[in-house]
Amino acid sequence: MSEEAKEKILNAAEKEFSVKGFDGARVDKIAKAAGVNKALIYYYFKSKKELLKALYERLVHSGFSSFDLTALADNLSGQENEKEHEALHKIISFLDSHRDIIRIILMESLKGNEENMLLDLADFYIKFADDGIIENAENLDKKQFMMTELFTALIPMICYTLFKDDLQNRISVSQDEMDHYFMNSMKETHFKSHKK
C-alpha cells in the first residue's frame, strides 16, 4: 500500500473516530472518505482496533519527534529556563491539536482491556532514559522515572487538554491565564519531583 493511501485511510479514520467515537465509527464510512475500498482497509489493518492503534502510533511518533526533549531534560537536572517553558507550550499545543483522537485513546484505555495504549507510553519513557538524553541516566531508577513522567506529566497534560475549555468557562479566565496556572502547577508538581 502506498504511503499516500495509508495516510488517506488514517486521516479518514481519525475524522470518523473523532465524530462517532470508536464504537460508533464505521469502516465503510472510513473507506468512502479515504477513496478506497473497505476490503483494502481490512487487508492492511485487520480490524478497527488496529486502525486506532495505527493512529495512536502515528500520534506518538510525530509528537515525540517534534518535542524539544533536551529542553525538558535540562529541567531534570534542576535548571529552569525559557526553553523548558516553550517546550511545555509546544507539547500542550500538540495535544490540543489532536484532542479528539486523544479523547478516543483515553476512553479505550479506560475500558480495562489487556491492551492499553495510554500505558504503552511507558515504553517511550524507558527509551527516553535509555537513549542518554538525561544526564546521569546510568544512576536513574527507570521505573520511578516512568511512573513520575506518566502520572505527574503526561496524564495531567492530557487531562488539561481535554478539560481546559470547560474549566476556563467555569472560572472565567482567559486562555493565557489558564496556561499560566497550568504551567505553575507543572512546576510545583512535576518539575519539583525531578529536582529532589
N, C-alpha and C positions, 0 to 999 in steps of 0.2 A: 504494500500500500504506500502510496506516495505520502511524503510528509505534509504536503498541502491538503490532501484528502483527510489525513488524520487530524490536522488542525481544524478543518471544517467540521468534522464529526465532534471533536471535543468542544469547540465553540458552541455548536448547536446543543450539545448535551448540557453544557453549563447554563445556557439560557433556559432550557426546558426544566432542569432541576431547580433553578432559581425561581421559576414561576410556579411550578407544580409540586415542588418538594420531591424527595427521592421516590416515595411510594406512588405519588400521582403522575410522575413522569412516564411518558410512553416512548418506546424505542422507534415506533413508526413515525412519530412526530419529529424525533431527532433526525431520522433518515431523510424525511422530506425537507426539513430545514437545511440539512447539510448537502442535499442534492445527490444522495447516494441511495442504494437500495438497502433495505433492512438486513438482508442476508449478509451483506458486506460488513455491517457493524458487528453482527454476531460472529462472523468468521474471525475478526481481529480481536474483539473484546469479550466474547463468550457470554457475557451477561451484563445487565445494567449495573451490577455491583462493580464489575471490572471497569466499566466506563467511569464510574465515580472514583475508583482508585486511580485511574489514569489521570483524572482531573486533579486529584489530590497530589500525585507525584509531580505533575507539571507545576502546580502552585508552589509546592515546597522547593523544587529545584530553581524556579525563577526567583522566588523570594530569597533563598539563601545565597544565590549568586549575585543578587543586586544589593544586599545589605553590606554596610561597612563594618564587617565583623572585627576588624582591627581596632576601630574606634571604641567599640564596646569592650573588647578585650583589654584596652588600656585602662578602662574603668575597673576591671577586675584586680588590677594591681594598685588601686587606690587613687589613681589620677582622675581629676574631674576637669572636663574641657568642653568647649563648644562643639567639637566633632561628635562627642557622645550624644549631646542633645539633638544634633542634626540627624544622627544615625537612628535615634529613637523615633523622631518625627517621620523619617523615611519608612520605618517598619510600620508605624501606625497608618501612614498613607497607603502603603501597600495592602495591609489587611483591610482597610476601609474600601479600597477599590475592588476587593474580592469578597466583600461582605456576604453576598448571597450564597456563594459556594462554601464559604467557611461556616455559615449557619447550617447548611445541609450536612457537612462533615461532622460538626459538633453534635447535631441531632442523631446522626447514625452512630457516632461513638458512644452516645449515652444509652443506646439500646441494649448494651451489655453483651453483644456478640463476641465471639472469640477474636474477631478481627476488629481492632480499634485504631483507626487511622490517626487520631489525635495523639494517642500514646506511642504510636510508631515513631513520632518525632524524637523520642528518647535516643534512637539510633543516631540521629543527626547531631545531638549534643555530645554523644560519646565520640563521634567522628571529629567534631569541632575540637574536643580536648586532645584526641589522638594526633591531629594534624599539626600540633605545636603552635597554634595561633596564640595560645595563652602562655604567658611567661611562667616558668617553673611548673609546666604541666606534668613533669615527672613526679612531683610531690602532690599532685591533685588527687583527691578522692573522687574518682569519676562518677560514682553512683550518687554521691552527695551533690556534685556539680549538676548532674542531670535532674535530680529532684528539685534543686534550687531554681534552675532555669525553667523547668516546666511549671512549677507551682508558684513562683514569685515573679515570673516574667511572661512566658508565653500565654498561659491561661488568663492571667489578668489583662493582657493586651487584647486577646480575643474577646473577652467579655466587655472590655471598654469599647471596642469597635462595634460590637453588636448592640450595646445598650446606651451608648453615649447620647444619641439623638433624643431618646425618651427622657433620659435623666436631665439633659440640658433644658428641655421644656419644663420639667418639674421644678427645677431650682432656678430657672430664669437667669441663665448666664450666657455669655457669648461663647462661640466655638473656641476662641483663643483662651478664654478663661478656663473652659473645660480642659483643654490641652495642658494648660499651666498646672491646674490642680492634679491632673493625672501624672504629669511628669514629676511633680513634687512627691506624689505617692510612690512612684517608682524609686525615686532617690531615697525615700525614707524606709523602703522595704527591700526591694531587690538589690539595689546597689550597695546599701549598707551591709547587706548579708555577705557581699564579696569583700568588704573591707575588714572583716573580722579576722 
